[in-house]
Amino acid sequence: MKIAVLGAGHVGPVIARLALAAGYEVAIAGSGDPSRIEMITDFLAPGAVATSAADAVADADLVVLAIPWHRFGSVDPATFAGKVVIDSMNHWPPAEAPLGTSEEVAARLVGAHVVKTLNHVAYQDMEPADGGAVGYAGDSPAALGAVADFLARLGFDPVPVGPLAAGRLLEPGSPLFGVAATRQEFENFVKEQQS
């Protein structure tokens, strides 16, 4: 499975390193010319290939959106059709709109299978994964299965939290955001929200 990581800031290189360590092929893209991030990539995610976003997405089986939320509007939606897309972005300050960020992502990336995860863990706490619980939410059973497998291979303990709309439970303002919650704490919180 080939992984495309869009974003070469804090989160993207960490996810790229974890994916490389798990044996995945990884392409990483920033917002501009790939040559601008080659040195960063060589240093922060050795083994990942710096490329354009379009090329990274075209060749990928799974795409990780790790770009700042305000840059999401600049991605070309057409390139994501049919792709499994992990939305690890956050809206700062927390969004007050009726939709969670991943619902907005899914509405824009028509034909993509969006799963919300990895946004609620601080990049400093991602490695080593050490079996830490991470929540994930989505509407496509196949995409959820692929993402759960990916997260497990990275070393996390993936915990389903519901459909894509439940991704809000992982966003800023939620008690699960930025907290090293256990699987049981995730499951208890999700049950509380559903009752």
C-alpha positions in Angstrom: 0.0 0.0 0.0 1.3 3.4 -1.0 0.8 6.4 1.4 0.6 10.0 0.4 1.2 12.6 3.2 0.1 16.1 2.2 1.8 18.4 4.6 5.4 18.8 5.6 5.0 20.8 8.7 4.8 19.2 12.2 2.3 16.4 11.8 3.1 15.2 8.2 6.7 14.1 8.7 5.8 12.3 11.9 3.1 10.3 10.2 5.5 9.7 7.3 8.2 8.3 9.6 5.7 6.0 11.3 4.4 4.8 8.0 8.0 4.2 6.7 8.8 2.3 9.9 5.8 0.1 9.3 7.0 -0.8 5.8 4.9 1.5 3.7 6.0 3.4 0.6 5.5 7.1 1.4 5.4 10.2 -0.8 5.2 13.6 1.0 4.1 16.9 -0.5 4.1 20.5 0.7 2.2 23.4 -0.8 4.8 24.3 -3.5 7.7 22.9 -5.5 8.8 19.5 -4.2 12.5 20.7 -4.2 11.6 23.1 -1.4 10.9 20.2 1.0 13.4 17.7 -0.2 16.0 18.6 2.5 13.3 18.7 5.1 12.1 15.3 4.0 15.6 13.8 3.9 16.1 15.0 7.4 12.7 14.5 9.0 11.4 11.5 7.1 14.3 9.7 5.4 13.0 7.3 2.8 9.9 9.3 1.9 9.9 10.8 -1.6 9.2 14.5 -1.9 6.9 15.1 -4.8 4.0 17.3 -5.9 0.6 16.9 -4.2 -1.0 15.8 -7.5 1.6 13.1 -8.1 1.5 11.9 -4.5 -2.2 11.5 -4.5 -2.4 10.0 -7.9 -0.1 7.1 -6.9 -1.5 6.6 -3.4 -3.8 4.0 -2.0 -4.3 6.1 1.2 -3.9 9.9 1.5 -3.2 11.7 4.8 -4.3 15.3 4.9 -1.9 17.0 7.4 -2.0 20.5 6.0 -3.2 23.6 7.9 -7.0 23.9 7.7 -6.8 27.3 5.9 -4.9 25.6 3.1 -7.5 22.9 2.5 -9.4 25.1 0.0 -6.4 25.0 -2.3 -6.4 21.2 -2.9 -7.8 19.9 -6.2 -10.9 17.9 -5.3 -10.9 15.9 -8.5 -7.6 14.2 -7.7 -9.1 12.5 -4.6 -12.0 10.6 -6.2 -12.0 7.0 -5.2 -9.2 7.5 -2.6 -9.2 6.6 1.1 -8.5 10.0 2.8 -7.4 10.4 6.4 -8.4 13.9 7.7 -5.9 14.8 10.4 -6.6 18.5 10.2 -8.1 20.7 12.9 -9.9 24.0 12.6 -8.4 26.6 15.0 -10.3 28.0 16.9 -12.8 25.1 17.1 -15.3 25.3 14.3 -18.7 26.7 15.2 -20.3 25.6 12.0 -22.9 22.8 12.1 -20.6 20.4 10.3 -17.4 18.8 11.6 -14.2 19.4 9.6 -14.3 15.9 8.1 -17.9 16.4 6.9 -16.7 19.6 5.2 -13.8 17.6 3.7 -16.1 14.9 2.4 -18.5 17.4 0.9 -15.6 19.0 -1.0 -13.8 15.8 -2.0 -16.7 14.2 -3.7 -16.0 10.5 -4.4 -13.3 10.2 -1.7 -13.8 8.0 1.4 -12.9 10.3 4.3 -12.0 9.0 7.8 -11.3 11.4 10.7 -8.3 10.3 12.8 -4.8 11.3 14.2 -6.0 15.0 14.6 -6.6 14.6 18.3 -3.0 13.4 19.1 -0.3 16.0 19.5 2.5 15.4 17.0 5.0 15.2 19.9 3.0 12.3 21.4 2.6 10.3 18.2 6.0 8.5 18.3 6.5 6.0 19.4 2.9 5.0 19.0 3.3 2.3 21.8 -0.2 1.0 21.4 -1.8 4.3 22.3 -5.5 4.5 21.6 -6.6 6.7 18.7 -10.2 7.3 17.7 -11.4 7.1 14.1 -14.7 8.0 12.4 -16.1 7.5 8.9 -19.0 6.3 6.8 -17.4 3.8 4.5 -16.9 0.3 6.0 -14.1 -0.5 3.5 -12.3 2.8 4.2 -12.7 2.3 8.0 -11.1 -1.2 7.7 -8.2 0.1 5.6 -7.6 3.0 8.1 -7.8 0.7 11.1 -5.3 -1.6 9.6 -3.0 1.3 8.8 -3.3 2.7 12.3 -2.6 -0.7 13.8 0.5 -1.2 11.6 1.8 2.2 12.8 1.5 0.9 16.3 -1.7 2.5 17.5 -4.8 0.9 19.0 -7.6 2.1 16.7 -10.9 2.7 18.4 -14.0 3.3 16.3 -16.1 6.3 17.4 -18.9 6.1 14.8 -19.9 7.7 11.5 -18.0 10.7 10.0 -20.3 13.1 11.9 -18.9 11.6 15.1 -15.5 12.9 14.1 -16.5 16.0 16.0 -15.8 13.9 19.2 -12.1 14.1 18.1 -12.0 17.8 17.4 -10.7 20.7 19.5 -13.2 21.4 22.4 -13.9 17.7 22.9 -12.7 16.0 26.1 -10.9 13.5 23.9 -8.8 16.1 22.1 -5.2 16.3 23.1 -5.6 13.7 25.9 -3.8 10.3 26.1 -7.1 8.5 26.5 -7.3 4.7 26.9 -9.4 2.5 24.7 -11.9 2.2 27.6 -12.1 6.0 28.1 -12.8 6.4 24.3 -15.5 3.7 24.4 -17.1 5.1 27.6 -17.2 8.6 26.1 -18.7 7.5 22.9 -21.4 5.5 24.8 -22.2 8.6 26.8 -22.6 10.7 23.7 -24.9 8.1 22.1 -27.2 7.8 25.2 
